[in-house]
Amino acid sequence: MSINMRKAMFCGSFDPFTIGHLDIVKRASKMFDEVHILIAVNANKKRNYDSNWMAYAIQKTVEDENITNVIVVSFDGLVAKYAKDNQIDYSIRGLRNSMDYNYEENIAEVNKLINDNLEQIYLRTSNAAISSSMVRELFSYGEDVSKFVPKEIYRVMRDCRTLSQKIWLNY
């Protein structure tokens, strides 16, 4: 590992990971030597898709895209501490609109209090209408969301729904 290696992290719940997230990862992977996709697990929030399944599907997605400088991690601590412990100086965030910017700026300020070396970098998403919550809602109504998520992510979503249906049928 080079002493001057530029490392960044891209954090989120990724519940699910969308093509908008993938767009950010593709661009960040060209800007940095190493990009950590950090699936931030918040014990106070219920996930729709298991973080380990999502991590596996994201890793498979970046491999399918021939992106070789990405590490996918499911993490349940403070992301600013993760950055410090892994010598990461940059946090990548995708922005769709000004509301995202205001929200992200608050998080960036708190992260800076914990790790004053952590710089926030914003990338505009090219898919502003796509969000994880929009994908979850459409999917819950039976809509085809396969064009909004990478194929491995769609497989996890579909398999989770099938598993859930089987559990309820056998209950």
C-alpha positions as CSV (number, residue, x, y, z in Angstrom):
1,M,0.0,0.0,0.0
2,S,1.3,3.4,-1.0
3,I,1.8,6.0,1.7
4,N,0.0,8.5,-0.5
5,M,-2.9,6.2,-1.2
6,R,-6.1,8.2,-1.5
7,K,-9.0,6.4,0.2
8,A,-12.6,7.4,0.4
9,M,-15.8,5.9,1.9
10,F,-19.3,6.0,0.6
11,C,-21.7,5.4,3.5
12,G,-25.4,4.8,3.6
13,S,-28.1,2.3,4.6
14,F,-28.3,1.1,1.0
15,D,-31.6,-0.5,1.7
16,P,-31.6,-1.3,-1.2
17,F,-28.5,-0.2,-3.2
18,T,-29.7,1.5,-6.4
19,I,-28.3,2.4,-9.8
20,G,-27.9,5.9,-8.4
21,H,-25.6,4.6,-5.7
22,L,-23.8,2.5,-8.3
23,D,-23.3,5.7,-10.4
24,I,-21.6,7.4,-7.4
25,V,-19.4,4.4,-6.8
26,K,-18.3,4.2,-10.4
27,R,-17.3,7.9,-10.4
28,A,-15.6,7.7,-7.0
29,S,-13.6,4.6,-7.9
30,K,-12.0,6.7,-10.7
31,M,-11.1,9.5,-8.3
32,F,-9.7,7.4,-5.5
33,D,-7.2,4.5,-5.1
34,E,-9.6,2.7,-2.8
35,V,-13.3,3.2,-2.0
36,H,-15.0,1.6,1.0
37,I,-18.8,1.2,0.6
38,L,-19.9,1.2,4.2
39,I,-23.4,-0.2,4.9
40,A,-24.2,1.8,8.0
41,V,-26.3,-0.4,10.3
42,N,-28.4,1.6,12.8
43,A,-29.8,-0.5,15.6
44,N,-32.7,1.9,15.9
45,K,-33.9,1.5,12.3
46,K,-35.5,-1.6,10.9
47,R,-33.9,-2.8,7.7
48,N,-35.9,-4.2,4.8
49,Y,-33.0,-6.2,3.5
50,D,-30.3,-7.9,5.6
51,S,-27.1,-5.9,5.5
52,N,-24.9,-9.0,5.0
53,W,-27.0,-10.0,2.0
54,M,-26.9,-6.5,0.6
55,A,-23.1,-6.4,1.2
56,Y,-22.7,-9.6,-0.8
57,A,-24.9,-8.3,-3.6
58,I,-23.1,-4.9,-3.8
59,Q,-19.7,-6.7,-3.9
60,K,-21.0,-8.9,-6.7
61,T,-22.3,-5.8,-8.5
62,V,-19.0,-4.0,-8.4
63,E,-17.1,-7.1,-9.5
64,D,-19.6,-7.5,-12.5
65,E,-18.8,-3.8,-13.3
66,N,-15.0,-4.6,-13.2
67,I,-14.5,-2.1,-10.4
68,T,-11.5,-3.5,-8.6
69,N,-10.7,-0.9,-6.0
70,V,-13.9,-1.2,-3.8
71,I,-14.3,-2.8,-0.4
72,V,-17.8,-3.4,0.9
73,V,-18.4,-3.5,4.6
74,S,-21.4,-3.8,6.9
75,F,-20.7,-1.6,9.9
76,D,-22.6,-0.7,13.0
77,G,-20.4,2.0,14.6
78,L,-19.6,5.6,14.0
79,V,-18.5,6.1,10.4
80,A,-16.1,8.9,11.3
81,K,-14.3,6.4,13.6
82,Y,-14.3,3.8,10.8
83,A,-12.6,6.4,8.6
84,K,-10.0,7.2,11.2
85,D,-9.3,3.5,12.0
86,N,-8.8,2.8,8.2
87,Q,-6.8,5.9,7.3
88,I,-9.7,7.2,5.1
89,D,-9.6,11.0,4.6
90,Y,-12.7,11.5,2.3
91,S,-16.3,10.8,2.7
92,I,-18.3,10.7,-0.6
93,R,-22.0,11.6,-0.5
94,G,-24.4,11.7,-3.4
95,L,-26.7,14.6,-3.8
96,R,-30.1,14.7,-5.6
97,N,-31.3,18.1,-4.5
98,S,-30.8,20.9,-2.0
99,M,-32.6,19.0,0.8
100,D,-30.0,16.3,0.5
101,Y,-27.3,18.9,0.8
102,N,-28.7,20.4,4.0
103,Y,-29.1,17.0,5.5
104,E,-25.6,15.9,4.5
105,E,-24.0,19.1,5.8
106,N,-25.3,18.4,9.3
107,I,-23.8,14.9,9.2
108,A,-20.5,16.3,7.9
109,E,-20.3,18.7,10.8
110,V,-20.8,16.0,13.4
111,N,-18.3,13.7,11.6
112,K,-15.8,16.5,11.6
113,L,-16.1,16.8,15.4
114,I,-15.2,13.1,15.7
115,N,-12.5,13.0,13.0
116,D,-11.2,16.5,12.0
117,N,-9.3,15.0,9.0
118,L,-12.4,13.7,7.3
119,E,-13.3,15.8,4.3
120,Q,-16.8,15.6,2.7
121,I,-17.0,15.4,-1.1
122,Y,-20.4,15.7,-2.8
123,L,-21.2,14.2,-6.2
124,R,-24.4,15.0,-8.0
125,T,-26.3,11.9,-8.9
126,S,-27.3,11.5,-12.5
127,N,-30.5,9.7,-11.3
128,A,-32.1,12.3,-9.1
129,A,-35.6,10.7,-9.0
130,I,-34.3,7.3,-7.8
131,S,-34.0,6.7,-4.1
132,S,-34.0,3.6,-1.9
133,S,-37.4,4.6,-0.4
134,M,-38.9,5.1,-3.8
135,V,-37.7,1.7,-4.9
136,R,-39.0,0.0,-1.7
137,E,-42.4,1.6,-2.1
138,L,-42.8,0.7,-5.8
139,F,-41.6,-2.9,-5.0
140,S,-44.1,-3.2,-2.1
141,Y,-46.9,-2.5,-4.6
142,G,-45.6,-5.2,-6.9
143,E,-44.1,-2.8,-9.5
144,D,-41.0,-4.0,-11.5
145,V,-38.1,-2.1,-10.1
146,S,-35.4,-4.1,-11.9
147,K,-34.4,-1.0,-13.9
148,F,-33.7,1.0,-10.8
149,V,-31.4,-1.5,-9.1
150,P,-28.4,-3.6,-10.2
151,K,-29.4,-7.2,-11.1
152,E,-27.8,-8.7,-8.0
153,I,-29.6,-6.3,-5.8
154,Y,-32.9,-7.1,-7.5
155,R,-32.2,-10.8,-6.9
156,V,-31.8,-10.1,-3.1
157,M,-35.0,-8.1,-3.1
158,R,-36.9,-10.8,-5.0
159,D,-35.5,-13.6,-2.8
160,C,-36.3,-11.8,0.4
161,R,-39.9,-11.3,-0.8
162,T,-40.2,-14.9,-1.7
163,L,-38.8,-16.1,1.6
164,S,-41.1,-13.7,3.5
165,Q,-44.1,-15.1,1.6
166,K,-43.1,-18.7,2.4
167,I,-42.7,-17.9,6.1
168,W,-46.2,-16.3,6.2
169,L,-47.7,-19.2,4.3
170,N,-46.2,-21.7,6.8
171,Y,-47.1,-19.6,9.9
